[in-house]
Amino acid sequence: MNWIVDHFQIVIAVVGGVVYFWNQFRQAKNEEREATRRHEEEMANGYEPVEPDEEPVESYQPAAPPQLPPRLPSRRDFTDSPPLAEPAQNRSVLANQRELERQANLQERLRILRATKAKTTGGASATQAQRKPVAQPVAVRGMSLKERLRDKKEIRQAILMREILGPPVGLK
């Protein structure tokens, strides 16, 4: 009961909507009944009903489409060669030549850049010498269990291997 009092505006809106739709439903039913009654009366009198505001519909006959103007002679009618075939081929040949020239230019620039890089860095052998030596893995078999437990890397690896090879956490 408190909710109805607290939300009185919502209750009024819902009741108003229900009443509106009920009135629409009743009005549609009454119109349908009236139309049925009128139709039965007219059928009993023996004539087909004609609504007074309806006008007879004339059948629509589309007009013939307008005739097109006569065709003017074109240049093609006076020449025997295929039109514009050669310029299109010339354009594609020129485009191909330009592309090949551009690729050759890029290849030359790449060759120059590689040569410059080889001179400034000393080539592959110089870059190999500049690398820091990678720490070699400690032989596991040579270490005792006590030494392995003191090594942080070994402990991390053991924990990781237990997570990977052990049972899933969800099943523990």
MODELLER restraints for C-alpha pairs under 7 A, 6 or more apart:
rsr = mdl.restraints
at = mdl.atoms
rsr.add(forms.Gaussian(group=physical.xy_distance, feature=features.Distance(at['CA:4:A'], at['CA:11:A']), mean=6.86, stdev=0.5))
rsr.add(forms.Gaussian(group=physical.xy_distance, feature=features.Distance(at['CA:42:A'], at['CA:48:A']), mean=6.72, stdev=0.5))
rsr.add(forms.Gaussian(group=physical.xy_distance, feature=features.Distance(at['CA:42:A'], at['CA:49:A']), mean=6.33, stdev=0.5))
rsr.add(forms.Gaussian(group=physical.xy_distance, feature=features.Distance(at['CA:148:A'], at['CA:154:A']), mean=5.99, stdev=0.5))
rsr.add(forms.Gaussian(group=physical.xy_distance, feature=features.Distance(at['CA:149:A'], at['CA:155:A']), mean=6.23, stdev=0.5))
